[in-house]
Amino acid sequence: MEKATFAAGCFWGVQALFDKIDGVISTTVGYIGGETENPTYKEVCTDTTGHAEAIEINFNPSKISYDKLLDIFWQNHNPTTLNRQGADLGTQYRSAIFYHNQTQKESAIKSKEVLENSNKYKDPIVTEITSTTNFYPAEEYHQKYLAKRGKNSCGI
């Protein structure tokens, strides 16, 4: 089993998306990339902790590759909006890839370059690619939030 960690806006929708992918063993929503230790959702929402809402994915690389997870990440959010996804605004909603090893770093950089060179977007891609730091799982009521409510996305 391997781990992947992505931030792509509201973590509820990102979790609902990745939970449907064959080869994904488990997902956990949480906070990463900030200064505050053990932040709460309320603290992260103040946009002062530096954390992003993120998802940590445990996956079976013999069933799905990290590169395929990157493709899904890129295809399901707007990587050109700085600190924003849809109506959600703040650094906690930034687009970021938190790599766990050198191979993931190289794959993330390459996938970003391919997307930039594809001219799919008129605006520059602002997605951060950075080493994984402490990942703090979100409070239990955030885990599988949409599934618990019978919803598929944050917009429903």
C-alpha positions as CSV (number, residue, x, y, z in Angstrom):
1,M,0.0,0.0,0.0
2,E,1.1,3.6,-0.7
3,K,-0.1,7.0,0.2
4,A,-1.0,10.1,-1.9
5,T,-2.1,13.4,-0.4
6,F,-3.9,16.1,-2.4
7,A,-5.7,19.4,-1.7
8,A,-8.3,20.4,-4.3
9,G,-10.8,22.6,-2.5
10,C,-13.6,21.3,-0.2
11,F,-12.3,18.0,1.1
12,W,-15.8,16.5,1.3
13,G,-16.1,16.4,-2.4
14,V,-12.6,15.3,-3.0
15,Q,-13.1,12.4,-0.6
16,A,-16.4,11.4,-2.3
17,L,-14.6,11.3,-5.7
18,F,-11.6,9.2,-4.6
19,D,-13.7,6.8,-2.5
20,K,-15.2,5.6,-5.8
21,I,-11.9,4.7,-7.5
22,D,-10.9,1.1,-7.8
23,G,-7.6,0.5,-6.0
24,V,-8.2,3.2,-3.4
25,I,-8.2,1.3,-0.1
26,S,-9.1,4.2,2.2
27,T,-9.3,7.9,2.4
28,T,-9.1,10.4,5.3
29,V,-9.8,14.1,5.2
30,G,-7.7,16.4,7.2
31,Y,-5.4,19.4,7.3
32,I,-1.8,19.8,6.0
33,G,0.8,22.4,5.1
34,G,0.3,24.8,8.0
35,E,1.9,25.9,11.2
36,T,-0.7,25.1,13.8
37,E,-0.4,21.7,15.5
38,N,-3.6,19.7,15.6
39,P,-5.8,22.3,14.1
40,T,-9.5,22.2,14.3
41,Y,-11.9,22.8,11.4
42,K,-12.9,26.1,13.1
43,E,-9.3,27.2,13.2
44,V,-8.5,26.2,9.6
45,C,-11.6,28.1,8.5
46,T,-10.2,31.3,9.9
47,D,-7.6,31.2,7.1
48,T,-4.8,31.8,9.6
49,T,-3.3,28.4,10.3
50,G,-1.8,27.9,6.8
51,H,-3.3,24.5,6.4
52,A,-5.1,23.2,3.4
53,E,-8.2,21.0,3.5
54,A,-6.7,17.8,2.0
55,I,-7.3,14.1,1.5
56,E,-4.8,11.3,2.4
57,I,-5.4,8.3,0.1
58,N,-4.1,4.8,0.8
59,F,-4.0,3.0,-2.4
60,N,-2.9,-0.3,-3.9
61,P,-0.3,0.5,-6.6
62,S,-0.9,-2.9,-8.3
63,K,-4.5,-1.7,-9.0
64,I,-4.1,2.0,-9.6
65,S,-0.9,4.0,-10.2
66,Y,0.1,7.2,-8.6
67,D,0.1,8.8,-12.1
68,K,-3.6,7.8,-12.5
69,L,-4.4,9.4,-9.2
70,L,-2.7,12.5,-10.4
71,D,-4.8,12.4,-13.6
72,I,-8.0,12.2,-11.5
73,F,-6.8,15.1,-9.2
74,W,-6.1,17.4,-12.2
75,Q,-9.3,16.5,-14.0
76,N,-11.6,17.3,-11.0
77,H,-10.7,20.8,-9.9
78,N,-9.5,24.1,-11.2
79,P,-5.7,24.3,-10.7
80,T,-5.6,27.9,-12.0
81,T,-7.4,29.6,-9.2
82,L,-5.2,30.7,-6.3
83,N,-6.6,29.8,-2.9
84,R,-10.1,29.2,-4.3
85,Q,-12.3,26.4,-5.7
86,G,-15.7,27.6,-6.8
87,A,-17.3,29.7,-4.1
88,D,-14.9,28.5,-1.5
89,L,-12.2,31.2,-0.9
90,G,-9.1,31.0,1.4
91,T,-5.7,29.4,1.5
92,Q,-7.3,26.3,3.0
93,Y,-8.9,25.7,-0.4
94,R,-5.7,25.9,-2.4
95,S,-4.6,23.3,-5.0
96,A,-1.7,21.3,-3.8
97,I,0.1,18.0,-4.2
98,F,2.0,16.8,-1.1
99,Y,4.4,14.1,-2.2
100,H,5.6,11.3,0.0
101,N,8.8,10.4,-1.8
102,Q,11.1,11.4,-4.7
103,T,9.2,9.3,-7.3
104,Q,5.9,11.0,-6.4
105,K,7.7,14.4,-6.6
106,E,9.0,13.7,-10.1
107,S,5.6,12.4,-11.2
108,A,3.8,15.4,-9.9
109,I,6.2,17.8,-11.5
110,K,6.0,16.0,-14.8
111,S,2.2,15.8,-14.8
112,K,1.9,19.5,-14.0
113,E,4.3,20.3,-16.9
114,V,2.3,18.1,-19.3
115,L,-0.9,19.9,-18.3
116,E,0.7,23.3,-18.6
117,N,2.0,22.5,-22.1
118,S,-1.4,21.2,-23.2
119,N,-2.8,24.7,-23.3
120,K,-6.0,23.4,-21.6
121,Y,-6.1,26.5,-19.4
122,K,-5.6,30.1,-20.4
123,D,-4.4,31.0,-16.9
124,P,-1.3,29.6,-15.3
125,I,-1.5,26.6,-13.1
126,V,-0.9,27.6,-9.4
127,T,-0.9,24.1,-7.8
128,E,1.8,23.8,-5.2
129,I,4.0,20.7,-5.2
130,T,5.6,20.2,-1.9
131,S,6.8,17.6,0.5
132,T,4.3,16.0,2.9
133,T,4.3,17.6,6.3
134,N,2.2,16.6,9.3
135,F,-1.2,15.5,8.2
136,Y,-3.9,16.0,10.9
137,P,-7.1,14.0,10.4
138,A,-10.2,16.2,10.5
139,E,-12.8,15.7,13.1
140,E,-14.9,12.5,12.8
141,Y,-18.0,14.3,11.6
142,H,-16.0,15.4,8.5
143,Q,-15.0,11.9,7.5
144,K,-17.2,10.6,4.7
145,Y,-19.4,13.7,5.3
146,L,-21.2,13.6,1.9
147,A,-21.7,9.8,2.0
148,K,-23.3,10.1,5.5
149,R,-25.7,12.6,4.0
150,G,-26.5,10.7,0.8
151,K,-24.8,13.3,-1.4
152,N,-22.2,13.0,-4.1
153,S,-20.7,16.5,-4.2
154,C,-20.4,19.7,-2.2
155,G,-22.7,21.4,-4.7
156,I,-25.7,19.2,-4.1
